[in-house]
Amino acid sequence: MAYVASKFVVSRSDRATLESWVRARTIPKEMALRAQIVLASAGGEGPRPMAKRLGISPNTVCVWRRRYAGEGLDGLRSQPKAGRPRRISEARERAIVAATHKPPPGGATHWSAVRLAKHMKVSHSTVHRIWKKHGLAPHRVETFKFSTDPDFETKMADIVGLYLDPPERALVLCVDEKSQIQALNRTQPILPMRPGLPARMTHDYERNGTTSLFAALDVASGKVHGRCFSRHTHEEFLAFLQSIAKRYPRREIHLICDNYGTHKHPNVKDWLAQHPRFHMHFTPTSASWMNLVERWFAIITSQAIRRGSFDTVRRLERAINKFVASWNEDATPFRWTKTPKEIRRKIRRVTESLEMGH
């Protein structure tokens, strides 16, 4: 005897919710499947043809039809599993935390959750939970370097003063060069992003030369003046200073630079002596983080250079110039917030933590 589907009613509000579940990309697949079952049932489709179409068993169709009929939308949501979650003792938790701070055996530099779970005879989900609770992330590492500049305090106060309280009617520019930018061309075309898949590129590439980007970031406006050169000697730096002088005529200009040799070349000093409206301010050694243009270099690298593919240096420079022009159309200044006192306090705190670690 043929199966005759009974009438299956879904309210208008529930239908709208179920349809949104089916369309949503972020909802779990099982929730979208349950929504499809209910909507198809409301359309009169029977369990067997529906099961065949969706690639599931008829019993699964009947389960979720029954759950919706009895409990509505709440019946389609996953139910909590029976039983209490597994627990470990506080002593065991402390032992896992202590082990995390020690290097693993076998020459590895840090623990993975799976390796530590096997070592401590617990599940890797338990290790993840404990790491999250105690703010531990062995897979992450950050870099640092203390400045040994004997004039660190004076230079730091000078730079921060320019950021927080710039001279009246003067222009403050953060200047540096991003040298040896390679024009890399992937050996095969980059595959574009697709639903469920990121953009993909080959691991190998062809080198097609290099360029060096000289950039001056206006602290007040966030706009950038940039020029590309084939080299990055004092001659290119002088040419860049001359382009700054032409771009900002009759303005008193304060330049924040690092201690690279080209910035202190005798020819550069002679040029500065002939242009008294230019004032140089050097960051402390090993403290390039104080130069705001470094932050902008990180942005152009991630957004325009790293994932690009360039068969000539000219194409690379064209992409850089295009990014600079686009940036300047909607530039936003970087905001420096740390005072010299706060910087000293943080350095002291990090130093103390290193001493405690030893």
N, C-alpha and C positions, 0 to 999 in steps of 0.2 A: 504494500500500500504506500503510495507516494506521501512524502512529508508535506504538510501544509503549515506554513509559518503563521504563528499567532500574531496578532496586532501588537506592535512594539512602539510605544509612545515616548517621544522626547520633547520636552518643553522648548519654547523658543529661546529662552535664556541659556538653557543647557546646550542647545545646538550651537549657539554662538561661541560658547566656551570650548566645546569639543572641536569645532572647526579651527579655533585659534591654536589648540593643542596640535592638530595635524600640521598646521602651517609653520609653527614655531621651530626654529633650528636648535634652540638651546634646551628644549624639553627632552627628557629621556625617551629613547626609542620605544620602550615598553608602554609608556603613557600614550604616545601617539598611536600605537597599535590598538590599544584599548578604545581610544576615541574612534578610530576607524570602524571597529567592530560594532559599537553602539550606533554610529551614524548609518552604517550599512544595514543594520537590523531595523532601524527606523524607516529605511527606504524599502523594506520588504524582502531583503535578500536572506535566504535561509542559511543555517549553519554550515551545511556541507559545501555548497558552492562557494560560500565566503571563505571557509577554511582552505579550500583548494586554491582560491585566488590569492590569498594572503600567505600561503605556505605554512600554515599552522594546523593543529589538530582540531576537529570539530568540538572536542571536549573543552579546549581553550576558549572557543567562541561561546559555548554555553556557560562557562564559568563567569565570564565578564558580562554577558547578558544578564545573568542571574544577579550578579553583584550590583549592577546598575539598577535593575528593577527593584531590588530590596533597599539599597542605601543611597541611590543617586550618584552624583559625582564623587562623593566621599568614598563610595565603594570601589571606585576605579583607582584610587590612590593606594600606593604600597602600604601594607600593614606592618607594624613593627614586629620583628621576630620574637618568638617566645623565649623566655629565660632571661636572666640577668647577664649583662656584659661581663666578659672575663676581667678579672682584677689581679694585680700583683701586689705584693707587700711593699711598704715604703722602703724597707731595706733593699729589696730587689731593685726598686726604682733608683735608689741612690747609687747602687752598684753599676747600673747601666749608664747613669750620668757620669760617674767617675771613669768608667771605661772609655766613654766618648772622648774625654780629655787626654787620653793616652794614645800614642801611635799604635796602630794595629800590627800584629806580627806579619812576617813575610815580606817586609820591605815596602808595603803600601804607605802612602803619605797621610791618608785619612780614612775614616770609616765610611762605608756605605751602610744603609739601613739593613740590607740583606746580609752583609758580612757580619755586622754587629749582632743581628738577631740570631744568626747561626752560632756565633761565639758565646752568646749569653743564653742560648736555648730558649728563646721566646720568639713570637711572631714578629715579622718586620713591621706590621701595623702597630704593634705595641711600641716598638722603637720610634716610629714616626710620631706617635701620640706623645711620648715622653720628650722627644726633641722639641716638639711644638710647645709643650707646656713650659719647658725650661729655656726656650729661645735659642736652641742649638741648631746650627746648620753647618756640619763639617764639610759639605761640598762647596761652600762659599769661601772666598778669600778676597780681601781688600788690600790695596797697597798703601804704603805710607813711607815718608822719609822726613826725618827731622833736619831742619836747617842748622848748619854749623857756622853760619855767617856771624862774625863778631858784632856786626852792626844790625842784627836782625830786628831788635826792638825799634831802632830809629827808622829803618826802612819800612817796617810794617806800619808804624804810626803814620808815616808819610803817605803811603799808598791808601790806607784805609781813610785817612783824612780827605784825600781827593775824592773818594767814593761818597763819603757821608756828608762832606761839607766842601764842595768844589769851589774854587775861586770865582768871584763874581765876574760875569761877562767873559769868562775864559772857557776854552774847549778842552775837555779831558778825553784823550784817545788811548785805548789799550792797543798796543802794537806788537805784532809778532809775525813769524813766518812759519807756515806749515811746509816743510821742505820735502823734496823727493817723493811727491805724490805720483804713484805709478799709473800709467795708462794701461790697464789690464783689459784684455779682450778674452772672454770665455771661448773655449774651443768649439762649443755648440750653443745654439740659441737658448736663452733663458725661457723656461716653461712658466707661463703665468699662473697666478693663484687660481684655484678652483674650489668649489664647496668641499670642505673636508680635507683639502690638500694645500699646503703653503706653496709659494713660488719656489721653483727649483732651478739650480744652476750647477754646471759641472764644477768639479773640484780643481780641474786644471785650467790653465789660462796661458795666453801669450803676452809677453812684456813688449810694450811699444814705446818706451821712453818715459821720461819723468818731467814734471814741472814743479815749481815752488810758488806757493801762494803767499803773498804778503798782504796782511789785512790790518786795518785800523778800525776798531769798534768805538763809536761815539757813545760814551757812558750815559749821556743824558737822553739820547733818542733811541739808542739801540741799532742805529743804521751803521752799515759797514762799507768802508772804502777798500776795495781789493784790487790787486794787480798780480798777474802771473808772470814769472820770469823763468828762464831756462836754468839759471843758477841762483845761489843765495849767498853771494859774497857781499863785502861792504859796498861794492859798486852798485849792486841791485838795491841795497838798502838806501843808498844815497838817492838813487832814482826814485825810490818810493817816497822818501821824505820830500823830494821836489814835487811829486804829484800831490802830496798832502798840502804843501804850501800853495799850490795852484788851486786846489779844490776849496781850501778855507783861507782866502786872502784876508789880510789885515786882522786876523784873530790871534789873540794870545793862546798858545797851544801847549798843553801839558801832556807829554808822552809817557805812558807807563810801559816799560820794556823789561825783558829779562837780562841776564848778564852775558849773553852770547857775544863772542868776540867782535863780530861785525858791528854791533851797536856801539862799541867803544873804540873803533878804529881811529887812528889819528886824522884821517881825511874826514871822517864823520864829525869828529870834534871841531875841526876847522870850519866845516860847514855850519855847525850849530853856533860857533862864535860869530859867524857872519849873519846869522838869523836869530837875533836875541829874543824874538817873540816865541821861540821854541824852548821848552824846558824839559829836560830828561829826568825821569824818576825810575830807578831800578828796583825791581823786586829783590828780596833777599835770595841768596843762592839756595837752590833746591826748594824753592817756594813758588813754582810757576802757577800753582793753584790760586795765587793772589791776582793773577792777570785774567780779567774777565773774558778776553778774546779767546782764551783756551776753551772756555765753555762753548763759544760759538764754533770753534774748530770741531768740537765733538759733534755738534749738530750737523754741520755740512758733511762731515765724514759719514755719519749714519744715514743721512737723508739723500745725499747726492753722489757720493763717491764709492762707498764700500760695495754697494750692490749694482753699480754701473758697469757697463761693458764698452770699452773705448778702443777702437782700432788705430787711433792716432792721438798724439799729444794735443793736437789742435781740437779734436772733438772733446777731449777731457777739459781743456780750458774753456771751451764754449759752454759745457755743462756747468762749470764752476761759475762763470760770469752770469749765466742765466739764473742760477740759484741765488746769487748775490742780488741781482736786480729784483727778483721776486721777493726776497727777504726784505729789502728796503721799501717795498710798496706797503708793507704792513708790519714794520719793525716794532718790536716791544723791548724796552730797555731791561737789562738784567738788574735785579735789585740786591745790592749788598746790604746785609743786615748785621753782621758781626762787628762789634767794637774791639779795639785792641785788648781791652780788659777781658772780654769773653774769649778771645783767641788764646791769650796767655793761660786762662783758666783751663781751657780744653787741653792745651799742650801739657800742662802740669798734670792733669788727670790721666792722660794717656801714658805719660812718663811713669807715674806712680803705678799704674796697672802693669806696665812692663817689668818694673822692678819687683813687684809682688809675684809675677809669673816666674821670675828667675829665683 
